[in-house]
Amino acid sequence: MAYAPYSKFKVGAALLCEDGEVVTGCNVENISYGASICAERTALVKAVSCGQIKFRAIAVTADASDGFVPPCGVCRQFIVEFSANVAVYLAKPDFSTVLVSSINELLPLSFTHF
């Protein structure tokens, strides 16, 4: 469902909430690139706007790459805002291989309030 007419780099994310609900997100570009939003932040904002603030995991994949696509730096900081223990699953486009990591591994020494 990504809207990526400029970069053609479509990304999807699925966020697992503490209560088991899954909230999805996709990247949404804007001709003014700074106004674009990543899939991970889309999922988090959707979840928070529905009252969810505790998360167990997030999965990320993109169709424009043969490898793993991790969250960008801004998304990493956005994820850690809610928990320093979120599992991060990075899936190849065909879902044949999944790399399991954590937000702590991807963003050591993050800004946190914990």
C-alpha positions as CSV (number, residue, x, y, z in Angstrom):
1,M,0.0,0.0,0.0
2,A,3.0,2.3,0.0
3,Y,2.9,5.6,-1.8
4,A,6.3,6.0,-3.3
5,P,6.0,7.7,-6.7
6,Y,9.4,9.5,-6.4
7,S,11.8,7.0,-5.0
8,K,10.0,3.8,-6.0
9,F,11.2,2.4,-2.7
10,K,8.2,0.8,-1.1
11,V,8.4,-0.2,2.5
12,G,5.9,-2.0,4.8
13,A,5.9,-2.5,8.5
14,A,3.9,-4.5,11.0
15,L,3.9,-3.6,14.6
16,L,3.0,-6.1,17.3
17,C,1.4,-4.5,20.3
18,E,1.7,-5.8,23.8
19,D,-1.9,-7.1,23.7
20,G,-1.4,-9.0,20.5
21,E,-2.9,-6.5,18.1
22,V,-1.0,-6.0,14.8
23,V,-0.9,-2.5,13.3
24,T,0.5,-2.1,9.8
25,G,2.1,0.9,8.1
26,C,3.6,1.9,4.8
27,N,5.8,4.7,3.7
28,V,4.0,7.7,2.2
29,E,6.2,10.1,0.2
30,N,5.7,13.7,-0.6
31,I,7.3,15.7,-3.4
32,S,8.9,17.7,-0.6
33,Y,11.0,14.7,0.7
34,G,11.1,16.1,4.3
35,A,7.4,15.7,4.5
36,S,7.5,12.0,3.8
37,I,6.9,9.4,6.5
38,C,8.4,6.0,6.8
39,A,6.4,2.8,7.2
40,E,7.6,2.2,10.8
41,R,6.5,5.6,12.0
42,T,3.2,5.3,10.1
43,A,2.5,2.0,12.1
44,L,3.6,3.6,15.4
45,V,1.5,6.7,14.9
46,K,-1.6,4.6,13.9
47,A,-1.1,2.5,17.0
48,V,-0.7,5.4,19.4
49,S,-3.6,7.2,17.9
50,C,-5.7,4.2,18.8
51,G,-4.4,4.1,22.4
52,Q,-1.6,1.5,22.0
53,I,1.7,2.5,23.6
54,K,3.3,-0.8,24.5
55,F,4.9,-2.8,21.8
56,R,6.7,-6.2,21.5
57,A,8.0,-6.3,18.0
58,I,8.1,-4.6,14.6
59,A,8.7,-6.3,11.2
60,V,10.0,-4.4,8.2
61,T,10.3,-5.3,4.5
62,A,10.8,-3.5,1.2
63,D,10.2,-4.5,-2.4
64,A,13.1,-2.5,-3.8
65,S,15.9,-4.5,-2.4
66,D,17.3,-8.0,-2.4
67,G,18.6,-7.6,1.1
68,F,17.3,-6.5,4.5
69,V,16.1,-3.0,5.0
70,P,16.5,-1.8,8.6
71,P,14.6,1.2,10.0
72,C,16.3,4.6,9.4
73,G,17.8,6.5,12.3
74,V,14.7,8.6,12.9
75,C,12.5,5.5,13.0
76,R,14.9,3.8,15.3
77,Q,14.7,6.7,17.8
78,F,10.9,6.7,17.3
79,I,10.7,3.0,18.1
80,V,12.8,3.3,21.2
81,E,10.6,6.1,22.6
82,F,8.1,3.4,23.5
83,S,10.4,0.6,24.6
84,A,14.1,-0.2,24.6
85,N,13.2,-3.9,24.2
86,V,11.3,-4.1,20.9
87,A,12.3,-7.0,18.7
88,V,13.0,-6.0,15.1
89,Y,12.4,-8.5,12.3
90,L,13.8,-7.6,8.9
91,A,12.4,-9.7,6.1
92,K,13.7,-10.0,2.5
93,P,11.2,-9.1,-0.1
94,D,10.2,-12.7,-0.8
95,F,10.0,-13.4,3.0
96,S,12.4,-16.3,2.4
97,T,14.8,-15.1,5.1
98,V,14.3,-13.1,8.2
99,L,16.9,-11.4,10.3
100,V,16.0,-11.0,14.0
101,S,17.5,-8.1,15.9
102,S,16.4,-5.6,18.6
103,I,16.1,-1.9,18.8
104,N,18.9,-1.9,21.3
105,E,21.2,-3.6,18.8
106,L,20.2,-1.2,16.0
107,L,20.4,2.0,18.2
108,P,22.9,1.7,20.9
109,L,23.2,4.6,23.3
110,S,19.8,6.0,22.2
111,F,18.1,8.9,23.8
112,T,15.7,7.4,26.3
113,H,13.6,8.2,29.3
114,F,13.9,4.8,30.8
